[in-house]
Amino acid sequence: MTPTVRSAGAHELLEAGAVGMPVARDDQGLLVPQGLPAEFAGVAIPSQVDTTWANDQGFEGKAGQSLAIRALGMPTVVLLGIGDAAMADAEVWRRLGAGAVRAAGRSPVVALL
């Protein structure tokens, strides 16, 4: 099955099986965008990511990388690397979307924050 992408209202996304969020990297470590909600679709959205922990999981925040954080009965939170935020171009954002779909597995709805 080929995934399709479309914009959806917030009420539809509350049923998301996965919630993807961009994570940038700079000299200080991993950066989560400011202004993301503290909670979405019933899962807590991290306001920061521990760089050491993420590196131990194989996630460095490079463009195109993804790390799925799964919990039973909850939507999967997917960290989506964009590398240097100032250098994020259309190709980086395309790869972010592709990483979100891959990490979501068979979930029919993925919300990107």
Stockholm file with secondary structure:
# STOCKHOLM 1.0

chainA/1-113         MTPTVRSAGAHELLEAGAVGMPVARDDQGLLVPQGLPAEFAGVAIPSQVDTTWANDQGFEGKAGQSLAIRALGMPTVVLLGIGDAAMADAEVWRRLGAGAVRAAGRSPVVALL
#=GR chainA/1-113 SS CCCCCCCCCHHHHTTCSEEEEEEEEETTEEECCTTCCSEETTEECCSCCCHHHHHHTTCCCCTTCEEEECCTTSCEEEEEEEESGGGCCHHHHHHHHHHHHHHHTTCSCEEEC
#=GC SS_cons         CCCCCCCCCHHHHTTCSEEEEEEEEETTEEECCTTCCSEETTEECCSCCCHHHHHHTTCCCCTTCEEEECCTTSCEEEEEEEESGGGCCHHHHHHHHHHHHHHHTTCSCEEEC
//
